[in-house]
Amino acid sequence: MVVRWPVVMSSAMALCLAAGLHAQSPQVQGGPKLRDPFEAATEFSAIMNGSLSGPASQWKVYRAGSQMRADLPKGYMVTDLNERSHFTFYPEGGYCYQGPIPAAQAFPFFLLKDAKVDVTALGTETLDGHPCDVEDVTITPPGRPELKLKVWSARDLKGFPIKMQRDVAGKTLTESFKDIHLGPQDPALFKKPEGCVSRPAPGMQGTQTIGSQPREPAPKSTEKPQPH
């Protein structure tokens, strides 16, 4: 019997190729694992417009790991995203207080610690010049209700969520970001002044200051806790 090696080799190569394609087919059919859009939003600064948890406004925000800052007209607020607490500081009057709730400007970032994040692709869209993946994102924090968002993740910004939408009580709330700068932030932006005190009870604001500054009435706080 004469064995025709070229035929045998061709058959073997075909079998190997078929086996390789078969091994890859689950990944092709199921598609690649979608990236959590918040993975690109741990070190950045940006202008934030709108709100997912209250009245729409505009803020300059910064994030460095577990700390997130929002600038105020004459001060700033810093939220500890892990502890879900914050402090507010007005340097001109030396007024500083801290509270056991996160600032609304840090929503939904303070829900992400140990949370399960599920992503479903909806398509693609160009937004403000950024090619984006449009996705349904469900955030499920430990022991808390899930949060459903529609997210535009900018491909040219490592998947940064430049726009988010949330449906609440028949309304669609929107939050978007511009002037985004990814990368490490100055630690001084998040520094808590020494002597920052617990937030005074209602009607008692302005009775605490830090350092040797004189007491002044406290400017009205603009932060709003996320309703549960």
C-alpha positions, -999 to +999 in steps of 0.1 A: +000+000+000+014+034-010+008+062+015+005+095-001+020+118+026+009+151+010-027+139+013-022+127+049-005+159+059-032+181+043-059+161+061-041+164+094-037+202+090-074+205+081-084+186+112-061+208+134-076+239+118-111+227+124-103+218+160-088+252+165-119+269+151-141+248+172-121+257+203-125+294+195-161+293+185-176+298+220-156+331+223-167+342+189-203+333+195-204+348+230-182+378+221-154+392+243-160+400+279-172+436+281-151+460+302-165+476+333-167+513+322-158+524+357-124+508+355-112+538+335-126+563+360-104+558+391-079+586+385-092+617+366-104+652+366-134+665+345-163+690+343-194+671+353-228+683+340-262+672+352-270+647+379-281+611+385-294+618+420-308+653+422-311+687+405-289+692+375-258+714+379-222+717+368-191+708+389-154+705+385-146+670+399-115+650+407-110+614+416-079+597+431-087+561+441-111+562+470-113+600+472-136+622+450-137+660+452-162+684+439-154+722+438-178+747+453-178+785+446-158+791+477-147+757+489-148+720+481-163+687+492-144+654+494-161+621+496-145+589+509-159+564+484-151+534+506-165+548+538-194+567+521-187+598+541-175+633+532-162+666+545-169+702+532-143+730+536-146+767+530-110+780+533-119+818+535-139+814+567-120+785+581-152+765+582-150+727+579-175+700+588-177+663+580-208+641+577-216+603+576-231+604+541-215+608+507-219+639+486-244+636+457-217+646+433-199+613+440-229+592+428-227+565+415-190+561+423-196+555+460-217+524+451-188+506+433-168+492+462-172+454+462-202+458+438-210+434+410-211+452+376-229+436+346-225+451+312-247+445+281-237+459+247-263+480+229-243+494+200-220+522+191-223+560+188-201+590+184-206+615+212-189+649+213-163+635+189-156+604+210-164+570+195-184+552+222-197+518+231-233+522+243-241+498+271-267+488+297-248+487+331-262+472+363-244+479+395-253+456+425-236+468+457-234+444+486-267+446+506-281+474+485-306+476+456-292+473+421-287+504+400-294+503+363-277+528+340-273+535+303-236+544+297-216+558+268-180+545+272-155+565+251-131+542+233-104+569+230-105+575+267-099+538+278-137+533+281-143+562+304-181+567+310-185+601+294-223+600+297-247+581+320-285+580+321-309+567+348-346+564+348-363+574+380-400+578+387-408+582+350-380+607+344-346+603+327-317+618+346-285+625+327-249+631+338-221+638+314-184+647+315-162+669+294-126+682+296-116+648+309-080+643+320-071+607+330-042+601+353-029+607+389-043+638+407-025+661+432-030+646+467-033+681+481-067+685+464-082+659+488-065+669+520-088+672+551-079+702+573-070+694+609-098+700+633-126+693+608-156+686+631-188+666+628-216+683+610-236+706+634-273+698+640-299+716+619-302+752+631-267+751+647-246+756+615-218+781+617-211+774+654-179+754+647-147+766+629-112+752+627-079+767+638-081+803+651-105+816+625-135+836+638-170+820+637-191+827+606-225+816+593-220+785+572-228+788+535-257+767+525-245+732+516-254+720+481-247+683+486-276+659+487-274+623+499-284+595+475-319+583+484-323+547+493 
